[in-house]
């Protein structure tokens, strides 16, 4: 079984779908960050980071993983 995190919520892949381990519901991005309790911004950014200029991808880590920022070259 493949496991990962979505905003700090543990998820797993089963039968071609990602599901939340907590309640076995299908991943739908509705659950807030387990660290700050906020949902993503309307543009999809982590609420605690917001928009960061010249960045391709960024994650605060949600208290589960190391944070990262990937800048445009």
N, CA, C and O of each residue as an XYZ file, in Angstrom:
292
protein
N       0.842     -1.171      0.000
C       0.000      0.000      0.000
C       0.898      1.248      0.000
O       1.846      1.341      0.780
N       0.592      2.181     -0.864
C       1.330      3.430     -0.958
C       0.675      4.437     -0.013
O      -0.542      4.619     -0.029
N       1.508      5.094      0.817
C       1.005      6.103      1.751
C       1.704      7.427      1.504
O       2.839      7.465      1.028
N       1.022      8.504      1.829
C       1.572      9.848      1.662
C       0.802     10.782      2.596
O       0.044     10.334      3.455
N       1.008     12.074      2.414
C       0.287     13.077      3.200
C      -0.355     14.103      2.282
O       0.203     14.443      1.239
N      -1.506     14.587      2.659
C      -2.189     15.688      1.990
C      -2.512     16.717      3.058
O      -3.429     16.521      3.856
N      -1.760     17.820      3.078
C      -1.869     18.848      4.119
C      -1.691     18.256      5.521
O      -2.328     18.694      6.479
N      -0.818     17.260      5.618
C      -0.528     16.631      6.901
C      -1.456     15.496      7.269
O      -1.206     14.781      8.239
N      -2.517     15.322      6.515
C      -3.455     14.216      6.733
C      -2.909     12.989      6.016
O      -2.604     13.057      4.825
N      -2.783     11.871      6.718
C      -2.243     10.675      6.099
C      -3.247     10.103      5.105
O      -4.436      9.982      5.399
N      -2.744      9.754      3.922
C      -3.577      9.204      2.862
C      -2.939      7.915      2.340
O      -1.759      7.652      2.573
N      -3.733      7.125      1.636
C      -3.215      5.909      1.014
C      -3.881      5.719     -0.342
O      -4.967      6.241     -0.594
N      -3.211      4.958     -1.213
C      -3.722      4.693     -2.557
C      -4.247      3.273     -2.613
O      -3.531      2.323     -2.295
N      -5.509      3.128     -3.020
C      -6.148      1.820     -3.086
C      -7.217      1.844     -4.169
O      -8.041      2.757     -4.220
N      -7.198      0.853     -5.020
C      -8.207      0.716     -6.085
C      -8.302      1.980     -6.935
O      -9.395      2.479     -7.205
N      -7.156      2.484     -7.348
C      -7.060      3.655     -8.230
C      -7.581      4.941     -7.614
O      -7.959      5.857     -8.344
N      -7.611      5.038     -6.275
C      -8.062      6.262     -5.609
C      -7.204      6.539     -4.382
O      -6.784      5.622     -3.675
N      -6.953      7.825     -4.145
C      -6.332      8.238     -2.890
C      -7.433      8.416     -1.864
O      -8.476      8.997     -2.164
N      -7.210      7.917     -0.646
C      -8.192      8.011      0.437
C      -7.513      8.479      1.715
O      -6.327      8.234      1.939
N      -8.296      9.161      2.550
C      -7.806      9.553      3.866
C      -7.811      8.322      4.771
O      -8.808      7.602      4.832
N      -6.712      8.080      5.468
C      -6.648      6.946      6.388
C      -7.612      7.144      7.553
O      -8.219      6.184      8.029
N      -7.754      8.385      8.013
C      -8.583      8.704      9.177
C     -10.007      8.174      9.075
O     -10.527      7.597     10.029
N     -10.642      8.371      7.912
C     -12.052      7.978      7.800
C     -12.381      7.234      6.500
O     -13.549      6.982      6.204
N     -11.348      6.885      5.728
C     -11.485      6.114      4.490
C     -12.260      6.841      3.396
O     -12.693      6.207      2.434
N     -12.447      8.154      3.518
C     -13.122      8.902      2.454
C     -12.130      9.208      1.340
O     -10.920      9.214      1.563
N     -12.646      9.461      0.143
C     -11.824      9.764     -1.020
C     -11.198     11.151     -0.853
O     -11.859     12.100     -0.432
N      -9.914     11.247     -1.191
C      -9.192     12.519     -1.112
C      -9.885     13.560     -1.971
O     -10.054     13.364     -3.174
N     -10.283     14.659     -1.364
C     -10.966     15.716     -2.106
C     -10.437     17.107     -1.755
O     -11.025     18.112     -2.154
N      -9.341     17.170     -1.016
C      -8.696     18.431     -0.632
C      -9.548     19.287      0.298
O      -9.308     20.488      0.417
N     -10.532     18.696      0.952
C     -11.407     19.464      1.833
C     -10.887     19.551      3.263
O     -11.325     20.406      4.032
N      -9.957     18.673      3.622
C      -9.468     18.663      5.004
C      -8.384     19.728      5.183
O      -7.533     19.901      4.311
N      -8.415     20.435      6.302
C      -7.435     21.495      6.541
C      -6.073     20.930      6.949
O      -5.936     19.740      7.231
N      -5.095     21.794      6.974
C      -3.754     21.451      7.431
C      -3.823     21.011      8.890
O      -4.478     21.661      9.705
N      -3.154     19.920      9.218
C      -3.194     19.420     10.595
C      -2.394     20.306     11.548
O      -2.575     20.221     12.763
N      -1.516     21.151     11.019
C      -0.703     22.019     11.882
C      -1.386     23.364     12.163
O      -1.544     23.753     13.320
N      -1.789     24.069     11.099
C      -2.358     25.412     11.300
C      -3.888     25.419     11.267
O      -4.509     26.399     11.679
N      -4.503     24.325     10.776
C      -5.955     24.245     10.746
C      -6.609     24.989      9.597
O      -7.835     25.081      9.539
N      -5.803     25.525      8.674
C      -6.353     26.298      7.565
C      -6.457     25.458      6.300
O      -5.670     24.537      6.079
N      -7.445     25.795      5.473
C      -7.582     25.171      4.162
C      -6.743     25.972      3.161
O      -6.317     27.083      3.476
N      -6.497     25.430      1.964
C      -5.690     26.160      0.988
C      -6.366     27.456      0.555
O      -7.577     27.620      0.706
N      -5.567     28.372      0.016
C      -6.127     29.609     -0.533
C      -6.955     29.268     -1.762
O      -6.904     28.141     -2.253
N      -7.709     30.224     -2.255
C      -8.543     29.972     -3.444
C      -7.696     29.608     -4.659
O      -8.191     28.980     -5.595
N      -6.409     30.003     -4.650
C      -5.502     29.659     -5.744
C      -4.757     28.353     -5.498
O      -3.962     27.932     -6.338
N      -5.003     27.696     -4.345
C      -4.417     26.395     -4.068
C      -3.127     26.406     -3.269
O      -2.515     25.356     -3.074
N      -2.702     27.575     -2.802
C      -1.468     27.663     -2.018
C      -1.726     27.263     -0.570
O      -2.843     27.395     -0.069
N      -0.677     26.770      0.103
C      -0.780     26.554      1.548
C      -1.105     27.900      2.184
O      -0.430     28.893      1.913
N      -2.118     27.941      3.013
C      -2.572     29.209      3.595
C      -1.475     29.905      4.401
O      -1.405     31.134      4.408
N      -0.633     29.150      5.069
C       0.411     29.759      5.886
C       1.554     30.323      5.046
O       2.313     31.161      5.533
N       1.693     29.880      3.789
C       2.732     30.392      2.905
C       2.198     31.448      1.949
O       2.866     32.448      1.685
N       0.991     31.226      1.430
C       0.436     32.138      0.438
C       1.239     32.092     -0.850
O       1.955     31.126     -1.112
N       1.115     33.140     -1.649
C       1.829     33.236     -2.912
C       3.270     33.648     -2.640
O       3.519     34.575     -1.869
N       4.224     32.958     -3.277
C       5.635     33.316     -3.181
C       6.129     33.546     -4.600
O       6.077     32.642     -5.433
N       6.605     34.740     -4.874
C       7.054     35.121     -6.207
C       8.201     34.231     -6.689
O       9.073     33.854     -5.907
N       8.191     33.902     -7.973
C       9.232     33.104     -8.633
C       9.348     31.677     -8.106
O      10.432     31.095     -8.143
N       8.256     31.108     -7.618
C       8.273     29.750     -7.086
C       7.394     28.845     -7.935
O       6.286     29.224     -8.317
N       7.893     27.644     -8.231
C       7.128     26.640     -8.973
C       6.271     25.824     -8.012
O       5.110     25.530     -8.294
N       6.861     25.460     -6.868
C       6.172     24.621     -5.898
C       6.712     24.916     -4.503
O       7.897     25.204     -4.337
N       5.833     24.843     -3.497
C       6.253     25.060     -2.110
C       5.290     24.352     -1.177
O       4.107     24.203     -1.483
N       5.807     23.915     -0.035
C       4.982     23.252      0.970
C       5.538     23.586      2.346
O       6.753     23.600      2.542
N       4.659     23.853      3.290
C       5.094     24.174      4.655
C       5.470     22.916      5.444
O       6.075     23.012      6.511
N       5.116     21.748      4.926
C       5.408     20.485      5.594
C       4.292     20.008      6.504
O       4.231     18.832      6.860
N       3.408     20.928      6.882
C       2.222     20.593      7.675
C       2.536     19.857      8.970
O       1.698     19.124      9.497
N       3.744     20.056      9.476
C       4.132     19.421     10.730
C       4.466     17.944     10.601
O       4.726     17.280     11.605
N       4.463     17.420      9.380
C       4.718     15.992      9.138
C       5.983     15.749      8.327
O       6.683     14.757      8.532
N       6.268     16.659      7.406
C       7.410     16.516      6.515
C       8.237     17.798      6.557
O       7.813     18.795      7.143
N       9.393     17.774      5.949
C      10.221     18.976      5.878
C       9.618     19.948      4.870
O       9.179     19.535      3.798
N       9.595     21.245      5.208
C       9.107     22.225      4.248
C      10.077     22.354      3.067
O      11.259     22.034      3.191
N       9.568     22.824      1.924
C      10.437     23.031      0.768
C       9.906     24.154     -0.094
O       8.727     24.504     -0.037
N      10.807     24.717     -0.902
C      10.470     25.732     -1.884
C      11.280     25.411     -3.132
O      12.491     25.205     -3.049
N      10.619     25.365     -4.298
C      11.296     25.137     -5.570
C      11.121     26.416     -6.402
O      10.011     26.779     -6.791
N      12.239     27.076     -6.658
C      12.223     28.342     -7.388
C      12.322     28.131     -8.896
O      12.907     27.151     -9.358
N      11.747     29.054     -9.652
C      11.915     29.062    -11.112
C      13.377     29.381    -11.408
O      14.026     30.113    -10.661
N      13.883     28.829    -12.497
C      15.279     29.101    -12.886
C      15.358     30.311    -13.777
O      16.448     30.693    -14.204
